[in-house]
């Protein structure tokens, strides 16, 4: 744990533990009592709790916590693809690999460090990975928990190949909600989206806000950098801020698809909603030596603060 001491703040802490499968995980805490858990399997955030100990991310009660598959819930990282491709597993391999803790992370800016705990994880391709996706890269992931309880994920992907490569990306964020029929999303009105239920056909959003009455599987294109997910019953709003991630995936499997998934409860679609900061429509291309950064910030505010004032692109 000598490494961890170097990145402790005097009021914040990180702890290296193991889950019940013996897989290393990092627990971040802030002075107010909020916490986040990050598994080294997949670099996946598996828990994010507020200062009252309430879980803000959804994880299925039937989730399978054993490698090589990603756990159903939290925030899996989809790289180098989102969706299906012949040679790679669905949503890419990053979420199925064991990451390492970066021993030499870049420092926090001094004005950004108060009460913040963070960890830097690193993924590099194995020889086996290069057979399926023959591109050398270095993927650095910083997960941080702010003094205000804000959860931030920053991905930096560098091309250390001798030729360009392209990829798509998503933070596949499972939000915990009281009842999907009581939830609405603001910030995606009037946008074009690709509908995965209609062979990725392109439509334009007609609603004033997005509400849910059936299965939804869409990629909203060129979306604003601030999106709000309002949970009326819990009187709270998730505010999603993103950079470098032009698209937003919105997914709820609804009843029929829930029953078809082995690692998902039949009725659990009512308690979850995926809203993903992503780069899907136009893949990101990196030249040799180039680096891409994709940033996601999640905060929760009382719903009395929400609506028009939030949806200002940052």
C-alpha positions as CSV (number, residue, x, y, z in Angstrom):
1,X,0.0,0.0,0.0
2,X,3.0,2.3,-0.1
3,X,1.8,3.5,-3.5
4,X,-1.6,4.6,-2.2
5,X,-0.2,6.8,0.5
6,X,1.3,9.1,-2.1
7,X,-2.1,9.9,-3.5
8,X,-4.0,10.3,-0.2
9,X,-5.4,13.7,0.6
10,X,-5.3,14.6,4.3
11,X,-9.1,14.5,4.5
12,X,-9.8,11.8,1.9
13,X,-8.7,8.2,1.6
14,X,-8.4,5.3,-0.7
15,X,-8.3,1.7,0.3
16,X,-7.2,-1.3,-1.6
17,X,-9.4,-4.4,-0.8
18,X,-10.6,-7.5,-2.5
19,X,-14.2,-8.4,-3.4
20,X,-15.6,-11.8,-2.5
21,X,-14.0,-13.4,-5.6
22,X,-10.6,-12.2,-4.5
23,X,-10.4,-9.5,-7.2
24,X,-8.7,-6.3,-6.2
25,X,-10.8,-3.3,-5.8
26,X,-10.2,0.3,-4.7
27,X,-12.6,2.1,-2.4
28,X,-12.6,5.9,-2.5
29,X,-14.0,7.9,0.3
30,X,-14.5,11.6,0.9
31,X,-14.7,13.5,4.2
32,X,-18.5,13.7,4.2
33,X,-18.9,9.9,4.0
34,X,-19.6,9.4,0.2
35,X,-17.8,6.5,-1.4
36,X,-17.1,4.8,-4.7
37,X,-15.7,1.3,-5.5
38,X,-13.6,0.5,-8.6
39,X,-12.8,-3.0,-9.5
40,X,-9.5,-3.8,-11.2
41,X,-11.6,-6.3,-13.3
42,X,-12.6,-4.0,-16.2
43,X,-11.7,-0.8,-14.4
44,X,-15.4,-0.8,-13.6
45,X,-17.0,1.5,-11.0
46,X,-19.2,-1.0,-9.1
47,X,-20.6,1.4,-6.5
48,X,-21.2,5.1,-5.9
49,X,-22.8,6.1,-2.6
50,X,-23.8,9.5,-1.3
51,X,-23.0,10.8,2.2
52,X,-26.1,9.1,3.5
53,X,-24.9,5.8,2.2
54,X,-27.6,5.5,-0.6
55,X,-26.4,3.6,-3.7
56,X,-26.7,5.8,-6.8
57,X,-25.7,3.2,-9.4
58,X,-27.8,0.1,-10.3
59,X,-26.4,-3.4,-10.1
60,X,-28.6,-6.4,-11.0
61,X,-29.4,-8.8,-8.1
62,X,-28.5,-11.5,-10.6
63,X,-25.2,-9.9,-11.7
64,X,-22.3,-12.4,-12.2
65,X,-19.2,-11.1,-10.5
66,X,-16.8,-13.6,-12.0
67,X,-14.3,-12.9,-14.9
68,X,-14.1,-13.0,-17.8
69,X,-17.4,-11.3,-18.2
70,X,-18.2,-7.7,-17.1
71,X,-20.7,-7.3,-14.2
72,X,-24.2,-6.2,-15.1
73,X,-24.4,-2.8,-13.5
74,X,-22.2,0.1,-12.3
75,X,-20.2,1.7,-15.1
76,X,-18.6,-0.8,-17.5
77,X,-16.1,0.8,-20.0
78,X,-16.9,0.0,-23.6
79,X,-13.7,0.1,-25.7
80,X,-12.6,-0.3,-28.5
81,X,-16.2,-0.7,-29.7
82,X,-19.8,-0.2,-28.5
83,X,-22.1,-2.9,-29.8
84,X,-21.2,-6.0,-31.8
85,X,-18.4,-6.7,-34.2
86,X,-17.3,-10.0,-35.8
87,X,-13.8,-10.3,-34.3
88,X,-14.5,-8.7,-30.8
89,X,-16.8,-9.5,-28.0
90,X,-19.8,-7.2,-27.6
91,X,-18.8,-3.7,-26.3
92,X,-15.1,-4.5,-26.7
93,X,-12.6,-6.1,-24.3
94,X,-11.6,-3.3,-21.9
95,X,-14.4,-4.2,-19.5
96,X,-13.3,-7.8,-19.4
97,X,-9.6,-7.3,-18.6
98,X,-7.7,-7.0,-15.4
99,X,-6.3,-3.4,-15.1
100,X,-3.3,-2.4,-13.0
101,X,-2.9,0.6,-10.6
102,X,-0.7,3.2,-12.2
103,X,2.4,3.7,-10.1
104,X,3.2,7.1,-11.5
105,X,0.0,9.0,-12.0
106,X,-0.1,12.7,-13.1
107,X,-0.7,15.0,-10.1
108,X,-4.0,16.7,-9.4
109,X,-4.1,20.5,-9.9
110,X,-3.7,22.0,-6.5
111,X,-7.1,23.9,-6.8
112,X,-8.7,20.5,-7.6
113,X,-7.3,18.4,-4.8
114,X,-9.2,19.5,-1.7
115,X,-11.1,16.6,-0.1
116,X,-10.7,14.5,-3.3
117,X,-9.7,10.9,-3.4
118,X,-8.7,9.3,-6.7
119,X,-7.1,6.3,-8.3
120,X,-5.3,5.9,-11.7
121,X,-5.7,2.6,-13.5
122,X,-3.8,1.4,-16.6
123,X,-4.6,-1.0,-19.4
124,X,-2.2,-2.2,-22.1
125,X,-3.0,-4.9,-24.7
126,X,-1.7,-8.4,-24.1
127,X,-0.3,-10.6,-26.9
128,X,-3.7,-12.3,-27.0
129,X,-5.5,-9.0,-27.4
130,X,-3.2,-8.0,-30.3
131,X,-4.3,-11.1,-32.2
132,X,-7.9,-9.9,-32.2
133,X,-7.3,-6.1,-32.4
134,X,-3.8,-5.5,-33.6
135,X,-3.2,-2.0,-32.3
136,X,-0.9,-1.0,-29.4
137,X,-2.4,1.5,-27.0
138,X,-2.1,2.8,-23.5
139,X,-5.4,3.4,-21.7
140,X,-5.2,5.5,-18.5
141,X,-8.4,5.8,-16.4
142,X,-8.7,8.2,-13.4
143,X,-11.7,7.7,-11.1
144,X,-12.1,10.4,-8.5
145,X,-14.6,11.2,-5.8
146,X,-14.9,14.9,-4.9
147,X,-15.5,16.6,-1.6
148,X,-19.0,17.3,-2.9
149,X,-19.6,13.6,-3.8
150,X,-19.1,14.2,-7.5
151,X,-17.9,11.1,-9.3
152,X,-15.5,11.8,-12.2
153,X,-14.1,9.4,-14.8
154,X,-11.3,10.5,-17.1
155,X,-10.1,8.2,-19.9
156,X,-6.9,9.0,-21.8
157,X,-6.2,6.6,-24.7
158,X,-2.8,7.0,-26.5
159,X,-1.8,5.4,-29.8
160,X,1.6,3.8,-29.3
161,X,1.2,2.0,-32.6
162,X,3.2,2.9,-35.8
163,X,-0.1,3.4,-37.7
164,X,-3.4,5.1,-37.0
165,X,-6.3,3.2,-35.4
166,X,-10.0,4.0,-34.8
167,X,-12.3,3.1,-31.9
168,X,-15.7,3.8,-30.5
169,X,-16.3,4.3,-26.7
170,X,-18.9,4.5,-24.0
171,X,-19.2,4.9,-20.2
172,X,-22.1,2.4,-19.9
173,X,-23.6,4.1,-16.9
174,X,-26.4,2.2,-15.0
175,X,-28.3,4.7,-12.9
176,X,-30.4,3.6,-10.0
177,X,-34.0,5.0,-10.2
178,X,-37.1,4.6,-8.1
179,X,-39.4,3.7,-11.0
180,X,-38.6,4.1,-14.7
181,X,-42.2,5.4,-15.4
182,X,-41.4,8.3,-13.1
183,X,-38.2,9.3,-14.8
184,X,-37.5,11.8,-17.5
185,X,-34.4,13.0,-19.3
186,X,-33.9,16.7,-20.2
187,X,-31.3,17.9,-22.7
188,X,-31.8,15.5,-25.6
189,X,-34.9,17.2,-27.1
190,X,-35.0,17.9,-30.8
191,X,-31.8,15.8,-31.4
192,X,-31.4,13.1,-34.1
193,X,-30.9,9.6,-32.8
194,X,-30.0,6.2,-34.2
195,X,-32.7,3.6,-33.0
196,X,-31.2,0.2,-32.4
197,X,-34.7,-1.3,-32.3
198,X,-35.1,-0.2,-35.9
199,X,-31.8,-1.3,-37.4
200,X,-30.1,1.9,-36.4
201,X,-32.5,4.0,-38.5
202,X,-32.1,7.8,-37.9
203,X,-35.0,9.7,-36.3
204,X,-35.5,13.1,-34.7
205,X,-36.6,13.3,-31.0
206,X,-40.1,14.9,-30.9
207,X,-40.8,14.9,-27.1
208,X,-40.2,17.9,-24.8
209,X,-38.4,15.5,-22.5
210,X,-37.7,11.7,-22.8
211,X,-40.0,9.5,-20.7
212,X,-40.3,5.7,-20.7
213,X,-43.3,3.4,-21.5
214,X,-41.5,0.7,-23.4
215,X,-38.0,-0.6,-24.5
216,X,-35.6,2.2,-25.5
217,X,-32.2,1.6,-27.2
218,X,-31.0,4.8,-28.8
219,X,-27.8,6.7,-29.6
220,X,-28.5,10.5,-29.5
221,X,-26.1,12.3,-31.8
222,X,-24.1,15.5,-31.1
223,X,-25.7,15.8,-27.7
224,X,-25.1,18.7,-25.3
225,X,-22.4,18.4,-22.6
226,X,-24.9,18.6,-19.8
227,X,-27.9,16.2,-19.5
228,X,-30.3,15.9,-16.5
229,X,-32.0,12.7,-15.4
230,X,-35.0,13.6,-13.2
231,X,-36.3,11.0,-10.7
232,X,-39.6,12.5,-9.5
233,X,-40.3,9.9,-6.8
234,X,-36.9,10.4,-5.1
235,X,-37.0,14.1,-5.8
236,X,-33.4,14.0,-7.1
237,X,-31.7,14.7,-10.4
238,X,-28.6,13.1,-11.8
239,X,-26.6,15.7,-13.7
240,X,-24.3,14.2,-16.3
241,X,-21.5,16.4,-17.7
242,X,-19.3,15.1,-20.4
243,X,-16.3,16.2,-22.6
244,X,-14.9,14.5,-25.7
245,X,-18.1,12.3,-25.9
246,X,-20.4,13.7,-28.5
247,X,-23.1,11.0,-28.3
248,X,-25.4,9.8,-25.6
249,X,-26.8,6.3,-25.4
250,X,-30.2,5.8,-23.6
251,X,-31.1,2.2,-22.8
252,X,-33.8,0.4,-20.9
253,X,-34.5,-3.2,-21.8
254,X,-38.1,-3.3,-20.5
255,X,-40.0,-6.5,-19.7
256,X,-39.4,-8.9,-22.6
257,X,-35.7,-8.3,-23.0
258,X,-35.2,-8.4,-19.2
259,X,-36.6,-11.9,-19.1
260,X,-34.2,-13.0,-21.8
261,X,-31.1,-11.9,-19.9
262,X,-29.6,-14.5,-17.5
263,X,-27.8,-11.8,-15.4
264,X,-30.8,-9.5,-15.0
265,X,-34.0,-9.8,-12.9
266,X,-37.3,-10.0,-14.7
267,X,-38.6,-6.8,-13.0
268,X,-35.4,-4.9,-12.6
269,X,-35.8,-2.7,-15.7
270,X,-38.1,-0.6,-13.4
271,X,-35.2,0.4,-11.2
272,X,-32.5,1.2,-13.7
273,X,-31.7,3.5,-16.7
274,X,-28.5,3.6,-18.7
275,X,-27.5,7.0,-19.9
276,X,-24.0,6.8,-21.5
277,X,-21.5,9.5,-22.5
278,X,-20.2,8.0,-25.7
279,X,-18.4,8.4,-29.0
280,X,-20.2,6.0,-31.4
281,X,-21.5,7.6,-34.7
282,X,-18.1,8.9,-35.8
283,X,-15.3,6.7,-34.4
284,X,-12.3,8.4,-32.9
285,X,-9.1,8.1,-35.0
286,X,-5.7,8.5,-33.4
287,X,-2.5,9.0,-35.3
288,X,0.7,7.4,-33.9
289,X,1.6,9.2,-30.6
290,X,-1.8,11.0,-30.4
291,X,-4.0,10.9,-27.3
292,X,-7.7,11.2,-26.8
293,X,-9.5,12.2,-23.6
294,X,-13.1,11.5,-22.6
295,X,-14.4,12.9,-19.4
296,X,-17.6,12.1,-17.5
297,X,-18.8,13.8,-14.3
298,X,-21.8,12.6,-12.3
299,X,-23.5,14.7,-9.6
300,X,-26.8,14.4,-7.8
301,X,-28.9,17.4,-6.8
302,X,-32.3,17.8,-5.3
303,X,-34.9,18.1,-8.0
304,X,-36.0,21.5,-6.9
305,X,-32.8,22.8,-8.5
306,X,-33.2,21.2,-11.8
307,X,-34.8,21.9,-15.2
308,X,-34.0,24.7,-17.5
309,X,-31.1,26.2,-15.5
310,X,-29.1,23.0,-15.8
311,X,-29.2,22.5,-19.5
312,X,-26.5,24.9,-20.4
313,X,-23.6,23.4,-22.4
314,X,-20.5,23.8,-20.3
